[in-house]
Amino acid sequence: MNLEQLRLEIDAIDAQMMALFKERMKISKMIGAYKKAHQLPVLDSKREEVLLALRKEAFNDEVLYPYYETFLKTMLNLSKEYQK
């Protein structure tokens, strides 16, 4: 594969990630509304700890996981901000 073909593949993946991001944020907003209606805090640190542990176990790639963990933590932070 040449550079242009690889970039086209990245573009396709980015388009999929964009759609998934929008869907995730839509659901995050619904979670935020639920939490507000039930007077629950936005941050659920226990849920985040469990989520990170489960993702680490499932990821199964010690080299890439630190990058994924940063990505995941960023997603969690963005979701919390959007819920507010």
C-alpha positions as CSV (number, residue, x, y, z in Angstrom):
1,M,0.0,0.0,0.0
2,N,1.1,3.5,-0.7
3,L,0.8,6.5,1.6
4,E,-2.3,7.8,-0.2
5,Q,-4.1,4.5,0.2
6,L,-3.2,4.3,3.9
7,R,-4.5,7.9,4.4
8,L,-7.8,6.9,2.7
9,E,-8.1,4.0,5.2
10,I,-7.4,6.4,8.1
11,D,-10.1,8.8,6.7
12,A,-12.6,6.0,6.6
13,I,-11.8,5.0,10.2
14,D,-12.1,8.6,11.2
15,A,-15.5,8.9,9.7
16,Q,-16.7,5.8,11.6
17,M,-15.2,7.2,14.8
18,M,-17.0,10.5,14.2
19,A,-20.3,8.7,13.9
20,L,-19.6,6.7,17.0
21,F,-18.5,9.8,18.9
22,K,-21.8,11.5,18.1
23,E,-23.8,8.5,19.2
24,R,-21.8,8.2,22.4
25,M,-22.3,11.9,23.2
26,K,-26.1,11.6,22.5
27,I,-26.3,8.8,25.0
28,S,-24.1,10.7,27.5
29,K,-26.5,13.6,27.3
30,M,-29.4,11.2,28.1
31,I,-27.4,9.9,31.0
32,G,-26.8,13.4,32.2
33,A,-30.6,14.2,32.0
34,Y,-31.3,11.0,34.0
35,K,-28.7,11.9,36.6
36,K,-30.1,15.4,36.9
37,A,-33.7,14.2,37.3
38,H,-32.6,11.7,40.0
39,Q,-30.3,14.1,41.7
40,L,-27.2,12.0,41.0
41,P,-23.7,13.3,40.6
42,V,-22.2,13.5,37.1
43,L,-19.0,11.7,38.4
44,D,-19.3,8.1,39.3
45,S,-15.7,7.3,40.1
46,K,-16.4,3.6,41.0
47,R,-18.0,3.1,37.5
48,E,-14.9,4.7,35.9
49,E,-12.5,2.5,37.9
50,V,-14.4,-0.6,36.9
51,L,-14.7,0.5,33.2
52,L,-11.0,1.2,33.0
53,A,-10.1,-2.1,34.5
54,L,-12.4,-4.0,32.2
55,R,-11.1,-2.2,29.1
56,K,-7.5,-2.8,30.1
57,E,-8.2,-6.6,30.5
58,A,-10.1,-6.7,27.1
59,F,-7.6,-4.6,25.2
60,N,-4.8,-7.2,25.5
61,D,-2.0,-5.1,24.0
62,E,0.5,-3.8,26.5
63,V,2.2,-1.5,24.0
64,L,-0.9,0.2,22.7
65,Y,-3.0,0.2,25.9
66,P,-1.4,3.4,27.4
67,Y,-2.5,5.3,24.2
68,Y,-6.0,3.7,24.4
69,E,-6.3,4.6,28.1
70,T,-5.5,8.2,27.3
71,F,-8.1,8.1,24.6
72,L,-10.7,6.5,26.9
73,K,-10.0,8.9,29.8
74,T,-10.4,11.8,27.3
75,M,-13.7,10.4,26.2
76,L,-14.9,10.0,29.8
77,N,-14.0,13.6,30.6
78,L,-15.7,14.9,27.4
79,S,-18.8,12.9,28.3
80,K,-18.9,14.3,31.9
81,E,-18.5,17.9,30.5
82,Y,-21.3,17.3,28.1
83,Q,-23.5,15.9,30.8
84,K,-23.1,19.1,32.8
